[in-house]
Amino acid sequence: MLIGEVAQRSGVSARMLRHYESLGLVRPSARSGSGYREYAAEDIRRIFHIESLRSLGLSLREIGRALEEPGFTPSALVGDLIRQTRDRIEAETELLTRLRRIDAADPAGWEDVLQVVALLQALGSTNADARQRAALSSADDVPVPVEALVEAALNETDANVAGALRWALARSADGGTGLLAEGLASPEAAVRERAVRTLAELPGGEATALLRQALTNPDGVVRGHAALALGARGEAEALPILIDVIVEGRNDSDAADALGVLADGTATADRIATELVDRLALATTDAPARGRLTQALAAVPGATAARALAELSHDEDRAVALTAGYLLRLRAAE
């Protein structure tokens, strides 16, 4: 079979077949009387072997080894190919992400593109100051893509930079609530906490709805931050979790302040005072928690809270009694 026919049947160009021959990968078994290359069936099979190995990503040099060395084993080479392919996919995925973010910024010209690229690079910098400057960038004409801000916020460990990122998201048209919702379901506790803390600073109904959902999150830290944010927004659904936060001693002062915000009417204030007293009465509530619950009554107006403090001023726990008595005197002085 002459080279033209081989090229037509195999799909490998005559030029590439000659290149294979120059490398010693495949050699025509014979020459015609006119000097043309003639390929035998074994030559054709070898060409298909070469093409099959090329499809796996092997270089022509590696293919030569695979075909010529009797003791050659593919396992190590395949392992290398897997690692190389993963690295290439990661690099291509990173590039695709960067391009999508540049496109999302809707740049008007190349200067805008370069500015977005610089901001994205700064967000990924190892220098906290550079990351913070990028987050606080006031380049409203070419804003930092929201997706990049959310990713940075979910991975940021520096408190100052994290605050700047949350501020940037709060002032953006799209706070990235969908991506933050994914963060709430992250297997990493730190990422879940960053997600809920970011949502807590976002205005609007979408953020509030996600915070309500977070009240049932399996992670107690997430539930607590969600309740604090909702309590500050006057959402009564947060009440049971706020009391849990006080009992557990995590951000209990903030939780008490949130209860004060919720107690904006007589009925609500009475309900809050009743629930605090009920939790105080549980046998499972330890002494430090009872003290915190008593202190929380200070933020609750109304007669129910006052009566509860009066009763607690005679509590068997001296610390609770002293705290309740002090709070009663403060009320009387107001």
N, C-alpha and C positions, 0 to 999 in steps of 0.2 A: 504494500500500500504506500503510495507516494505521500509526500508531506502535505500537499494541498488537501487530499482526501482525509488524511488523519486530522488535520486542523478542522475540517468541516464536521467530521463525525464526533470529535472529542470536545469541540468548543474551545480548544487551546489554539491561539493564533500561531501561524507559521513562524513568526518572529520569536514568540516565546519558546516554541519547540527548539529553534536554533540556539536560544539562550540556555535552555536545559542541556543541550548537547555540549555547549562550550563549558558548562560547569561539570560535565561528566555525569549528570543525573540520568540521562537516557541517551542511548546511542543506537542509531538505526542498525539493524542486523545486517544490512547489505546495501550495495549500490547497484543501480541499473547499468546497462551497457553505456548509457549516456551520462553516467555519473550522478544521477538523481538518487536521493536517499530513499531507501525502501524499508518500511517498518513492518515487522512481523507481529503476530498476535501477542507474543510476550512483551514486545515493546509497547503495544497499546495498553496492556494491563498495567505496565509500570507507569505510564503517563497518568492513568486514572488513579494509581496509588499516590503519585506526587500531588495531584490535584486534591485528593481527599485529605492528605496531610496538610496541605496549604489551607484548606477550609477550617482546620483546627487552630490556625494561627502560627504554625511552625514556620521558621525561616527556611530558605532553600538550603542553607548550611545544615540546619538540624535535620531536614528531610534527607540529605545525603547520608548523614550518620545513621539515621533510622533504616535506610535501605541497604547500606553497605556493611555495617558492623553486625556480625552474627550474634554477638553477645549483648547487643543493645537492648536495654529494657525501657519501656515507655513510662513506667510509673513516676520516676523522678521528673522527667520532662513534662508529663501531664500536670504534675503538681506545680511546677514552675509556671506552666501556661495558665493554670487556674489563678495563681497569685497575680500574674501579670494582667490577666483579664479583669480581676477585681480592682486592681489599682487603676486600670484604664477606665473602668466603669465609674469609679469614684471621682476620678478627675473630670470625666465628661459630665457626670451628674452635677458636680460643683459648677462647672462652666455653664450648664443649662440653667441652673438656679440663678446664677449671676445675671445671665442674659434676660431671664424672665423678670428679674427685679429691676433691671435697667428699663425694660419695656414698660413695666408697671408705673415707673416714674414719668412716662410719657415725655421724654426729652425733646426739646424743640430743635436742638442742633448738637454738633459734636462737643461744644463747650459744656452743654448740659450733661451729655454722656460721661465726659471726663469727670465732672463734678460728682455725679452719682457713683462712679467707680471709686473715686477717692473716699467718699463717705462710707461705702461698703467696706473698703479696705481698713478704714479707721475703726469701724465697728468690730472688726476682727482682730484689731491690734492687741498685742500683749501689754500695751501701756494703758493703764486705767484712765489717765488724763485724756489720751487720744480718743478713747471710746466715749468718754463723757462729752467731749467737745462735739463729736459726731452726733450724739443723741440730742444735744442742745442746739444743734445747728438751726439757725433761723432762716435758712435758704428756702423760703416759701415757694419760690418759682420752680425749684427742683427739690421737692421734699424727699426725705429718706423713705424708701419703700417700706410700707407697713409690715410686710412679711419679714423683712430683715430686722426691723425693730423688735417684733415679737420673738423671733429666734434668739436675738441678743438678750432680751429680757429674761427668757426662760433659762439661759445659760450663765447669766451674770452673777458673779460671786461678790463683787465690790458693792457695798451698800450705796455709796454715792452715785455710782454709775447706774445701778438699778433704779434709783429714784429718778435720775434724768431720763432713763428709757421709759419709765412709766409716765412721766410728764409728757414726753414726746408722743406717746401713744394716745394719751388723753386729749391732746390738742389736734390729733389727726382726724381727718374726716371719717376714716374707717379704723376703729381701734383694734382690729384683728381679733374680734371675739371668737370667730370660728377656730382659729389656731390656738387661742388660749383655752378653748373648751377641750381641745386635744391634749393640751398640757395638763389639765386637771386629771386626765386619765393616764398620765405617764407612770411607768413603773418606778420612777425615781421620786422619792419623797421631796427632795429639794426642788425639783422641777414643778411638782404639784403646788408646793407652797408659793413659788414665784408666780405661777399662773394665777392663783387666787388673789395674791397681793396686787398683781397688776389689774385684774378685773375690779378689785375694790376701788381703784382710782379712776375707772372709766365711767363716764356719765352715760345715761341713756337706758332704754328699756331692755336692750339685748344683754347688756352686762348685768343688769338687775335680775333678769330671768336666769342667767347662768349661775349667779350667786345663790338664787333660791334652790336650784338643782344641787348646788354644792353643799347645801345643808344636810343632804343624805349621803355625802361622800364617805367611803369607809375610813378615810384618813381624818383623825380628830383635829389635826392642825388645820386642814383645809376647811372643815366644818366651822372651826372657831373663827378663822379670818373672814369667812363668808358671813357668819352671824354678826361680827363686829361691823362689817360694811353695811349689811342690811339694817341693823339696828340704828346706825347713824342716818340711814335713809328713811327711818320711821316704819320699817316693815316688821309687823308684829310676829310674823312667822319665825323670826330669829330668836324669840324669847326663850324657848327651852334650851337651845344651844348656848345662849349667853349665860344662862344659869350654870350649865355644865362647865363653861369656861371659868366661871368664878370658883366653882367647887374644885376644879383641877388646878387652879392657881396659875393659869397661863393668861397673861394679859387681863387679869381680873379687874384692874382699875379701868381699863378701856371698856371692858364689858359693863361695869357699873355705870360708866358715863352713857353707854348706849341704852341702858335701861332707863336712865333719866330722860333721854330723848323720846323713848317709846311711851313714857308715862305722861303723855300730853293731855290726858283727860281723866276724869275721876274714875270711870269704869276701868280703864286700862291700868291706871295707877294701883287701884285696889287689886286687880288681877295679879299684877307683878308682885305686890307685897305678899299676897296670899301664897304664890308659888315659891317665893323666897322662904317664907315661914315653913311651908310644907317640906321643903328640902332641908331646912334646919332641923326639923323634927325626925328625920330619918335616922335610924340607928347606924346606918352605914356611913353617915357623914361624920368625918373625923373633926377633931378640935380646930385645927387650922382652917379647914373649910367652913366651919360654923362661924369663925371669926370673920372670914371674908364675906360670907353671906350677910352677916349683921352689918358690916360696913356698907354693903351694897344698898341696904335699906335707906341710907342717908340720901341717895339720889332719887328716892321715890317720894313724891308728895302725897298728901291725903291722910285721912283719919285711920285707915287700915294700917298703914306703915307706922303711924305714931303709936297706935295701940300695941302693935307687935314689938316696937322698941321698949315700950313701957313694961311689957311682960318679960322681955329679954334682960331688962335691967336687974331682974331678980334671978337670973339663970344660975344654975349650979356651977357652970363654967365661969370662973371669976373674970377671965379675959373677955368673954362675951358680955357679961354683966357690966363691966366697966366701959366697954365700947358702946353698948346700948345707952347707958346713962349719959355718957359724954355727948352722944348724938342727940339725945333728948334735950340736953341743955342748949345745944346749938340751935335746935328748932325753936326753943322758947325765946332765944335771944333775937331771932329774925323778926 
